[in-house]
Amino acid sequence: MEGMKWAIPKPDIIVRDPRNKTILPTGGAYVMWTGPEGRYWRRRNNDGSISVSDNKPEEKIFTAVVTESRTTTAEILKKGIQQAIEGGSDDNI
């Protein structure tokens, strides 16, 4: 998005959007970085109230790791239960 940046408020700091006076979400939001409205956000960046990035951070990476971890745990539990029922050793879990 041209002229926009992803702004995230620093912990324990409340930053309001100058257009609608709502609080900037803790996860961040796209804000106008150019023009008159951009001046406000550049000042917030300069005074340390926000951190900025050109793009929204990826959320898919975390989701994929959690999903994979759950699958792996389920497989380990299934294998352990099968071995316990069969009376096998748990060295191969």
N, C-alpha and C positions, 0 to 999 in steps of 0.2 A: 504494500500500500504506500503509494508515493506521498511523502510529507508526513507520514505517521511513524510513530515509534511505540514500542511496548514499554510501559512505565509500571514499575513495581514500587509500592511505598516501603520505606525502611521499617523494620520492626518497631512497634509501639509509636508510630507517627501516623497521625490522621491527615490525609491530604484530600482536599475537595476539588472536584471538577469545577472550573470557573463557569461553564455554561449552565449546568443544571444544579449545582451545589451538592451533588451526591458525593459520598465518600468513595475514593478510589479503592477497589477491591484489593484484599491482601494478595491475591494471586496476580494482580495486575490487569491492565487494559490498554488497548490502543489509544493513543492521544495524538492530537495534531502537533507537529513539531515545527511547522513553518507558520509565518504570518503572525497576526496579533495574538491569537490564542497560544501559539507556540512559544511566545515570550514567557508566558506564565509557567509553562512546563520546563523551559530551559532554566528559569530562575529556581524552580523546585529542585532541579538536578544540581545546579551550582551550589545551593545551600545544603545539599545532602539529604533532602527529604525523600527523594526517589532514586532508583537506579533505572537505567534505560538500556534497551536492546533494540536492534532493528527488527527482530522477529519474535513472535510468541514462542516460549520454550516448548519443546516437544513433550507431550504427555504420554505418547505411545510407548516409549522406552520403558517407563516404570510399569505400565500395565502389562507389557510382554514379560518382564522379569517376574512379576507377581504370578502371572498365569503359569509360566514355566515352573516356578518354584512349587506351586500347588500341585501340579501334575507330578513332579518328581517326588514330592512327599507322599502323594497317594500311591504311587508305584512302589515306593519303599515299604509303606505300611502293608500293601497287598501282598508283596513278596514275603514280608515277615510273618504275616498271618498264615499264609500258605505253608511256610516252613514249620511254623509252630503246630499246625494241624497234622502235617506229615511227620512230625517228630524230628525234623532235620536240624542241623546246626545253624546258628544265626551269624556265622562268620562270613557268609556270602551276601549279606544284606547291603 
